Amino acid sequence: MIPLELNIEKIEQIGDLKGNENLRFRTFLKGQDSTKVDGIVHRLNEEIESRIDCTKCGNCCKTLRPCVTNNEIETLTKIDKVSREFYIENFIERDDLENIKYLKNTPCKYLSDKKCSIYEYRPIDCKSYPHINKKHFNSRTLSMLVNYRICPIVFNVMENLKMEFDFR
């Protein structure tokens, strides 16, 4: 069984110390077969994710701002019992260049004691986080390096992936 690091403070410290190593690993992964990398990453993710309870962490909700769709905004306005205009003005930030809407503030306004207070209705971006199970992992390594310091799942998958490739 893979040993896991779950302490967020320690993960952040290791992330600071291994910044250059992780950039070198990112470059290394770009040269690897995408299908092979995906197979290893998905296997590691399955084992690691099954042993980590995200509702006992909530660090992503403290530090990241999820994308939201128009339909999700509609749902959130109903939950908050406010008008769409009020919600957008107060809780949404737009990236017009990429045509993306984000929840504006961190920590997330729906975070309550490390848990999502609207868990059943949370945005798809939250449901799919940390996005490890998607294809083409080695083309998404930059976002994984950002998440490395935030999410114990990403941290442990990346560290074990280094071992799988005997990366030094």
N, C-alpha and C positions, 0 to 999 in steps of 0.2 A: 504494500500500500504506500502511495506517495505521501511523504510528510508535507503538511501544509503550514504556511505562515498566514495567520489571521489578524495579527496585530497591525492596525492601520498606521499607527505612528512609526512602527518599525518598517513597514512597507514603504512609507514615504521617505524614510531615512535611506533605505537601501536604494530606492529610486534615485535619490540625489547622488549617491555614491556610484551607481552603475550607469549614469547617464551616457557616458562615452561608450561603454561596453554595449549598451542597448542600441545605440546608433550603429555601431559596427555590426551587431547582430541583425539589425534591420537590413543593412546592405547585403549581408550574407544571405538572408532569406530571399531577397529579390532574385538571387541567382539560382535558387532551388526550384525544382519541379513543383508547380502549384498544386497538382493533384496529390502528390506525396505529402507536402506540407499540410494541406487540408485534412488528409487522413489522420495524420499524427495529432494535429491540433484538435480535431473533433473527438478523437479518442481521449486525449488528455482532458478536454473540456467536460466530457461526459462523466469521467471519474471524479474530477475536482468539483464541478458544479453540484453534483449530487451530495457532496459532503459539506457544502457551505450554505447556510441559511441567510439569504440576503436581507431578510427582515430583522436580523440581529445586527446589521451593519448600517445600511442607509447612507453610506458615504457618497455614493453617486448622487443621491438626492440633496446632499449638503453642498456639492461642488459643481455639478453639471446642470445645464439648462436644456431640457428635452425639446425637440421639435414638436410642433402640434399642427394638426390639420384643421381645416375649417369645421369639419364634423366634430372633432374633439373639442374645439373651442365652444361649439354649440352645447355639447354635453357638460362642459365645465361651467358654462354660464348658468345652466339649470341647477347644477349642484350648488353653486354659490348664490343662486337666486338673484342674479343681477342681469342687466341688459347686456347684449353682445357688445355694444359700443363702450359701455363702462368697463367691461372685462378687457377688451382689446386695449383701451387707453391705459388701464392700470396694471395689467398683468402680462401683456404680450409685447415682444420686441420683434421687429421685422428686419430681415436681411433681404432687401429688395434686389440686390445683385444676384442672389441665388434663389429668390422667391421662396424664402423659408420663414416660418414664424416660430418663435421660441417662447417658452415661459420666461418671464423677465428676470426674476430674482433668484438668488441662492441664499440660504437653502430654499428648497422648494416649499411653497406655501402649504402644500399638502402633507409635508413631512411632520409626523407626530411621534416622538419617542422612537426614532430610527425606523418607523414604519410608515407606509403610505396610507393616509386616511381615506383615500379614494381608490384603493388597490384594484377593485373590480373594474373601475372606469378609467384607470390610468392610461395615458397616451401609449400608442404602439411603440414609440421610441423607448419608453420606459420598459415596456413588456419585453422587448427584444434585447435590451442591454444585458451584457456587455458586447453583444454582436459577434461573439466568437464563433458561433455555429454557422455563420454565413460562409459561402464559398469565397475563394480567392483571398485567403488570409494574408498571403505575402504581398498583396497589393493594397492592404489596409493596415500595414504595420505602423504608419505614423500615428493613426488614431489609437492603435493598441499601445503605443509608447506613452501617449497621454493617459490612457486608462490604467497603465501599469502601476502608477502611483496612487490611484483612486480605488481600484477594485481588486480585492483579494483573489477573485477568480482569474482575472487577467494576469496578475502578478505571478500566481502559481503556475498557470499554463505557460507563460513565457519562460519562467525559470526552468520548468521541466522540459520545455521544447529545446532550450539550450543544451540540456543534458542529453536529450535524444540525438541531437546532432553533434555531440561532443565538442561544443563550441567553447573556446577559451579566449 
